[in-house]
Amino acid sequence: MPDCVFIDLQYGDTAAERAALRAETGMAPLHFDDVDNLHDFESVFALI
């Protein structure tokens, strides 16, 4: 699906998982390090 954008909403360091996904499928989900997924619910909801 060329027009889809995937966003990694997991908390913690997910760089290894995202790199593995990119290597296996070519997909590179976006991840926003500046969003605190455990305390900044407004920003998380905006991403969703």
PDB file of N, CA, C and O in Angstrom:
ATOM      1  N   MET A   1       0.848  -1.175   0.000  1.00  0.00           N
ATOM      2  CA  MET A   1       0.000   0.000   0.000  1.00  0.00           C
ATOM      3  C   MET A   1       0.894   1.238   0.000  1.00  0.00           C
ATOM      4  O   MET A   1       1.398   1.617   1.057  1.00  0.00           O
ATOM      5  N   PRO A   2       1.097   1.855  -1.104  1.00  0.00           N
ATOM      6  CA  PRO A   2       2.053   2.956  -1.216  1.00  0.00           C
ATOM      7  C   PRO A   2       1.644   4.219  -0.460  1.00  0.00           C
ATOM      8  O   PRO A   2       2.510   5.025  -0.120  1.00  0.00           O
ATOM      9  N   ASP A   3       0.367   4.415  -0.190  1.00  0.00           N
ATOM     10  CA  ASP A   3      -0.072   5.646   0.463  1.00  0.00           C
ATOM     11  C   ASP A   3      -0.237   5.513   1.968  1.00  0.00           C
ATOM     12  O   ASP A   3      -0.718   6.443   2.616  1.00  0.00           O
ATOM     13  N   CYS A   4       0.148   4.384   2.537  1.00  0.00           N
ATOM     14  CA  CYS A   4       0.008   4.174   3.976  1.00  0.00           C
ATOM     15  C   CYS A   4       1.278   4.616   4.701  1.00  0.00           C
ATOM     16  O   CYS A   4       2.396   4.434   4.221  1.00  0.00           O
ATOM     17  N   VAL A   5       1.059   5.202   5.869  1.00  0.00           N
ATOM     18  CA  VAL A   5       2.164   5.578   6.751  1.00  0.00           C
ATOM     19  C   VAL A   5       1.925   4.869   8.069  1.00  0.00           C
ATOM     20  O   VAL A   5       0.846   4.977   8.652  1.00  0.00           O
ATOM     21  N   PHE A   6       2.921   4.149   8.535  1.00  0.00           N
ATOM     22  CA  PHE A   6       2.806   3.428   9.792  1.00  0.00           C
ATOM     23  C   PHE A   6       3.570   4.176  10.872  1.00  0.00           C
ATOM     24  O   PHE A   6       4.657   4.701  10.629  1.00  0.00           O
ATOM     25  N   ILE A   7       2.993   4.220  12.066  1.00  0.00           N
ATOM     26  CA  ILE A   7       3.586   4.935  13.187  1.00  0.00           C
ATOM     27  C   ILE A   7       3.785   3.950  14.333  1.00  0.00           C
ATOM     28  O   ILE A   7       2.863   3.227  14.711  1.00  0.00           O
ATOM     29  N   ASP A   8       4.975   3.930  14.870  1.00  0.00           N
ATOM     30  CA  ASP A   8       5.307   3.084  16.009  1.00  0.00           C
ATOM     31  C   ASP A   8       4.853   3.805  17.279  1.00  0.00           C
ATOM     32  O   ASP A   8       5.424   4.828  17.657  1.00  0.00           O
ATOM     33  N   LEU A   9       3.831   3.267  17.928  1.00  0.00           N
ATOM     34  CA  LEU A   9       3.296   3.871  19.148  1.00  0.00           C
ATOM     35  C   LEU A   9       3.788   3.173  20.409  1.00  0.00           C
ATOM     36  O   LEU A   9       3.312   3.473  21.504  1.00  0.00           O
ATOM     37  N   GLN A  10       4.718   2.261  20.275  1.00  0.00           N
ATOM     38  CA  GLN A  10       5.240   1.574  21.440  1.00  0.00           C
ATOM     39  C   GLN A  10       6.143   2.507  22.237  1.00  0.00           C
ATOM     40  O   GLN A  10       6.765   3.410  21.678  1.00  0.00           O
ATOM     41  N   TYR A  11       6.207   2.285  23.526  1.00  0.00           N
ATOM     42  CA  TYR A  11       7.100   3.085  24.357  1.00  0.00           C
ATOM     43  C   TYR A  11       8.391   2.322  24.584  1.00  0.00           C
ATOM     44  O   TYR A  11       8.460   1.109  24.386  1.00  0.00           O
ATOM     45  N   GLY A  12       9.393   3.043  24.995  1.00  0.00           N
ATOM     46  CA  GLY A  12      10.701   2.432  25.198  1.00  0.00           C
ATOM     47  C   GLY A  12      11.524   2.495  23.928  1.00  0.00           C
ATOM     48  O   GLY A  12      11.121   3.104  22.937  1.00  0.00           O
ATOM     49  N   ASP A  13      12.669   1.866  23.970  1.00  0.00           N
ATOM     50  CA  ASP A  13      13.584   1.869  22.838  1.00  0.00           C
ATOM     51  C   ASP A  13      13.174   0.780  21.847  1.00  0.00           C
ATOM     52  O   ASP A  13      13.375  -0.407  22.106  1.00  0.00           O
ATOM     53  N   THR A  14      12.612   1.176  20.740  1.00  0.00           N
ATOM     54  CA  THR A  14      12.154   0.224  19.724  1.00  0.00           C
ATOM     55  C   THR A  14      13.004   0.306  18.452  1.00  0.00           C
ATOM     56  O   THR A  14      12.602  -0.192  17.400  1.00  0.00           O
ATOM     57  N   ALA A  15      14.159   0.924  18.549  1.00  0.00           N
ATOM     58  CA  ALA A  15      15.011   1.113  17.370  1.00  0.00           C
ATOM     59  C   ALA A  15      15.392  -0.222  16.727  1.00  0.00           C
ATOM     60  O   ALA A  15      15.384  -0.337  15.502  1.00  0.00           O
ATOM     61  N   ALA A  16      15.721  -1.220  17.528  1.00  0.00           N
ATOM     62  CA  ALA A  16      16.115  -2.521  16.976  1.00  0.00           C
ATOM     63  C   ALA A  16      14.952  -3.184  16.241  1.00  0.00           C
ATOM     64  O   ALA A  16      15.138  -3.760  15.168  1.00  0.00           O
ATOM     65  N   GLU A  17      13.763  -3.103  16.814  1.00  0.00           N
ATOM     66  CA  GLU A  17      12.601  -3.701  16.164  1.00  0.00           C
ATOM     67  C   GLU A  17      12.277  -2.989  14.861  1.00  0.00           C
ATOM     68  O   GLU A  17      11.950  -3.631  13.863  1.00  0.00           O
ATOM     69  N   ARG A  18      12.368  -1.658  14.869  1.00  0.00           N
ATOM     70  CA  ARG A  18      12.094  -0.894  13.646  1.00  0.00           C
ATOM     71  C   ARG A  18      13.139  -1.179  12.579  1.00  0.00           C
ATOM     72  O   ARG A  18      12.808  -1.260  11.396  1.00  0.00           O
ATOM     73  N   ALA A  19      14.390  -1.331  12.979  1.00  0.00           N
ATOM     74  CA  ALA A  19      15.459  -1.649  12.022  1.00  0.00           C
ATOM     75  C   ALA A  19      15.253  -3.039  11.422  1.00  0.00           C
ATOM     76  O   ALA A  19      15.470  -3.240  10.228  1.00  0.00           O
ATOM     77  N   ALA A  20      14.834  -3.995  12.249  1.00  0.00           N
ATOM     78  CA  ALA A  20      14.577  -5.347  11.757  1.00  0.00           C
ATOM     79  C   ALA A  20      13.411  -5.348  10.771  1.00  0.00           C
ATOM     80  O   ALA A  20      13.471  -6.018   9.741  1.00  0.00           O
ATOM     81  N   LEU A  21      12.374  -4.614  11.077  1.00  0.00           N
ATOM     82  CA  LEU A  21      11.222  -4.516  10.178  1.00  0.00           C
ATOM     83  C   LEU A  21      11.642  -3.884   8.854  1.00  0.00           C
ATOM     84  O   LEU A  21      11.249  -4.348   7.784  1.00  0.00           O
ATOM     85  N   ARG A  22      12.442  -2.826   8.932  1.00  0.00           N
ATOM     86  CA  ARG A  22      12.921  -2.149   7.724  1.00  0.00           C
ATOM     87  C   ARG A  22      13.775  -3.096   6.881  1.00  0.00           C
ATOM     88  O   ARG A  22      13.643  -3.126   5.657  1.00  0.00           O
ATOM     89  N   ALA A  23      14.645  -3.866   7.526  1.00  0.00           N
ATOM     90  CA  ALA A  23      15.513  -4.793   6.806  1.00  0.00           C
ATOM     91  C   ALA A  23      14.715  -5.917   6.153  1.00  0.00           C
ATOM     92  O   ALA A  23      15.036  -6.353   5.047  1.00  0.00           O
ATOM     93  N   GLU A  24      13.677  -6.383   6.839  1.00  0.00           N
ATOM     94  CA  GLU A  24      12.907  -7.519   6.339  1.00  0.00           C
ATOM     95  C   GLU A  24      11.879  -7.125   5.291  1.00  0.00           C
ATOM     96  O   GLU A  24      11.659  -7.861   4.330  1.00  0.00           O
ATOM     97  N   THR A  25      11.242  -5.959   5.469  1.00  0.00           N
ATOM     98  CA  THR A  25      10.114  -5.609   4.597  1.00  0.00           C
ATOM     99  C   THR A  25      10.330  -4.336   3.782  1.00  0.00           C
ATOM    100  O   THR A  25       9.617  -4.098   2.807  1.00  0.00           O
ATOM    101  N   GLY A  26      11.303  -3.519   4.171  1.00  0.00           N
ATOM    102  CA  GLY A  26      11.485  -2.233   3.506  1.00  0.00           C
ATOM    103  C   GLY A  26      10.617  -1.136   4.098  1.00  0.00           C
ATOM    104  O   GLY A  26      10.729   0.026   3.706  1.00  0.00           O
ATOM    105  N   MET A  27       9.745  -1.498   5.046  1.00  0.00           N
ATOM    106  CA  MET A  27       8.884  -0.509   5.697  1.00  0.00           C
ATOM    107  C   MET A  27       9.648   0.163   6.830  1.00  0.00           C
ATOM    108  O   MET A  27      10.372  -0.490   7.582  1.00  0.00           O
ATOM    109  N   ALA A  28       9.480   1.462   6.939  1.00  0.00           N
ATOM    110  CA  ALA A  28      10.146   2.204   8.009  1.00  0.00           C
ATOM    111  C   ALA A  28       9.089   2.991   8.779  1.00  0.00           C
ATOM    112  O   ALA A  28       8.790   4.133   8.426  1.00  0.00           O
ATOM    113  N   PRO A  29       8.517   2.391   9.831  1.00  0.00           N
ATOM    114  CA  PRO A  29       7.494   3.110  10.585  1.00  0.00           C
ATOM    115  C   PRO A  29       8.085   4.341  11.267  1.00  0.00           C
ATOM    116  O   PRO A  29       9.230   4.339  11.720  1.00  0.00           O
ATOM    117  N   LEU A  30       7.274   5.381  11.323  1.00  0.00           N
ATOM    118  CA  LEU A  30       7.700   6.603  11.995  1.00  0.00           C
ATOM    119  C   LEU A  30       7.687   6.386  13.502  1.00  0.00           C
ATOM    120  O   LEU A  30       6.855   5.646  14.026  1.00  0.00           O
ATOM    121  N   HIS A  31       8.603   7.029  14.180  1.00  0.00           N
ATOM    122  CA  HIS A  31       8.659   6.970  15.642  1.00  0.00           C
ATOM    123  C   HIS A  31       9.043   8.361  16.126  1.00  0.00           C
ATOM    124  O   HIS A  31      10.003   8.952  15.633  1.00  0.00           O
ATOM    125  N   PHE A  32       8.302   8.878  17.080  1.00  0.00           N
ATOM    126  CA  PHE A  32       8.535  10.228  17.580  1.00  0.00           C
ATOM    127  C   PHE A  32       9.132  10.147  18.979  1.00  0.00           C
ATOM    128  O   PHE A  32       8.416   9.918  19.955  1.00  0.00           O
ATOM    129  N   ASP A  33      10.442  10.333  19.074  1.00  0.00           N
ATOM    130  CA  ASP A  33      11.148  10.237  20.358  1.00  0.00           C
ATOM    131  C   ASP A  33      10.719  11.321  21.343  1.00  0.00           C
ATOM    132  O   ASP A  33      10.840  11.140  22.554  1.00  0.00           O
ATOM    133  N   ASP A  34      10.219  12.442  20.833  1.00  0.00           N
ATOM    134  CA  ASP A  34       9.862  13.552  21.717  1.00  0.00           C
ATOM    135  C   ASP A  34       8.491  13.380  22.362  1.00  0.00           C
ATOM    136  O   ASP A  34       8.115  14.193  23.207  1.00  0.00           O
ATOM    137  N   VAL A  35       7.733  12.349  21.992  1.00  0.00           N
ATOM    138  CA  VAL A  35       6.426  12.093  22.596  1.00  0.00           C
ATOM    139  C   VAL A  35       6.602  11.077  23.721  1.00  0.00           C
ATOM    140  O   VAL A  35       7.125   9.984  23.502  1.00  0.00           O
ATOM    141  N   ASP A  36       6.168  11.437  24.914  1.00  0.00           N
ATOM    142  CA  ASP A  36       6.218  10.546  26.074  1.00  0.00           C
ATOM    143  C   ASP A  36       4.921   9.740  26.108  1.00  0.00           C
ATOM    144  O   ASP A  36       3.899  10.221  26.596  1.00  0.00           O
ATOM    145  N   ASN A  37       4.967   8.514  25.589  1.00  0.00           N
ATOM    146  CA  ASN A  37       3.755   7.701  25.449  1.00  0.00           C
ATOM    147  C   ASN A  37       3.101   7.344  26.773  1.00  0.00           C
ATOM    148  O   ASN A  37       1.924   6.985  26.798  1.00  0.00           O
ATOM    149  N   LEU A  38       3.829   7.433  27.861  1.00  0.00           N
ATOM    150  CA  LEU A  38       3.259   7.076  29.160  1.00  0.00           C
ATOM    151  C   LEU A  38       2.633   8.258  29.891  1.00  0.00           C
ATOM    152  O   LEU A  38       1.851   8.062  30.822  1.00  0.00           O
ATOM    153  N   HIS A  39       2.965   9.485  29.483  1.00  0.00           N
ATOM    154  CA  HIS A  39       2.472  10.652  30.220  1.00  0.00           C
ATOM    155  C   HIS A  39       1.854  11.729  29.342  1.00  0.00           C
ATOM    156  O   HIS A  39       1.121  12.578  29.850  1.00  0.00           O
ATOM    157  N   ASP A  40       2.121  11.724  28.058  1.00  0.00           N
ATOM    158  CA  ASP A  40       1.614  12.766  27.157  1.00  0.00           C
ATOM    159  C   ASP A  40       0.522  12.178  26.266  1.00  0.00           C
ATOM    160  O   ASP A  40       0.711  11.990  25.064  1.00  0.00           O
ATOM    161  N   PHE A  41      -0.619  11.893  26.883  1.00  0.00           N
ATOM    162  CA  PHE A  41      -1.692  11.218  26.165  1.00  0.00           C
ATOM    163  C   PHE A  41      -2.248  12.056  25.027  1.00  0.00           C
ATOM    164  O   PHE A  41      -2.666  11.511  24.005  1.00  0.00           O
ATOM    165  N   GLU A  42      -2.258  13.352  25.186  1.00  0.00           N
ATOM    166  CA  GLU A  42      -2.779  14.217  24.130  1.00  0.00           C
ATOM    167  C   GLU A  42      -1.970  14.049  22.839  1.00  0.00           C
ATOM    168  O   GLU A  42      -2.546  13.981  21.753  1.00  0.00           O
ATOM    169  N   SER A  43      -0.660  13.983  22.952  1.00  0.00           N
ATOM    170  CA  SER A  43       0.181  13.794  21.766  1.00  0.00           C
ATOM    171  C   SER A  43       0.009  12.391  21.176  1.00  0.00           C
ATOM    172  O   SER A  43      -0.005  12.223  19.957  1.00  0.00           O
ATOM    173  N   VAL A  44      -0.121  11.401  22.038  1.00  0.00           N
ATOM    174  CA  VAL A  44      -0.349  10.023  21.553  1.00  0.00           C
ATOM    175  C   VAL A  44      -1.665   9.944  20.805  1.00  0.00           C
ATOM    176  O   VAL A  44      -1.733   9.345  19.732  1.00  0.00           O
ATOM    177  N   PHE A  45      -2.718  10.546  21.361  1.00  0.00           N
ATOM    178  CA  PHE A  45      -4.017  10.528  20.701  1.00  0.00           C
ATOM    179  C   PHE A  45      -3.961  11.260  19.366  1.00  0.00           C
ATOM    180  O   PHE A  45      -4.625  10.854  18.413  1.00  0.00           O
ATOM    181  N   ALA A  46      -3.181  12.326  19.287  1.00  0.00           N
ATOM    182  CA  ALA A  46      -3.030  13.051  18.026  1.00  0.00           C
ATOM    183  C   ALA A  46      -2.368  12.170  16.977  1.00  0.00           C
ATOM    184  O   ALA A  46      -2.732  12.230  15.803  1.00  0.00           O
ATOM    185  N   LEU A  47      -1.402  11.353  17.383  1.00  0.00           N
ATOM    186  CA  LEU A  47      -0.752  10.443  16.438  1.00  0.00           C
ATOM    187  C   LEU A  47      -1.702   9.361  15.951  1.00  0.00           C
ATOM    188  O   LEU A  47      -1.664   8.953  14.791  1.00  0.00           O
ATOM    189  N   ILE A  48      -2.554   8.905  16.862  1.00  0.00           N
ATOM    190  CA  ILE A  48      -3.518   7.859  16.488  1.00  0.00           C
ATOM    191  C   ILE A  48      -4.511   8.420  15.497  1.00  0.00           C
ATOM    192  O   ILE A  48      -5.410   7.706  15.052  1.00  0.00           O
TER     193      ILE A  48
END
